[in-house]
Amino acid sequence: MSVNNKCFFLNVLSIIRHFE
């Protein structure tokens, strides 16, 4: 997994947690 993909994944998780 590239660093970019990892950062993107973490961003998505943060957004999901924000909407929960």
WOUR-V65029 format. One record per backbone hydrogen bond with DSSP energy under -0.5 kcal/mol. NH is the residue of the N-H (numbers start at 1). CO is the residue of the C=O. E is the energy in kcal/mol with one decimal. If there is no record, write none. Layout:
NH CO E
NH CO E
This chain:
6 2 -2.0
7 3 -2.7
8 4 -2.5
9 5 -2.5
10 6 -2.4
11 7 -2.3
12 8 -2.3
13 9 -2.3
14 10 -2.3
15 11 -2.2
16 12 -2.6
17 13 -2.7
18 14 -1.8
19 15 -1.6
20 16 -1.0
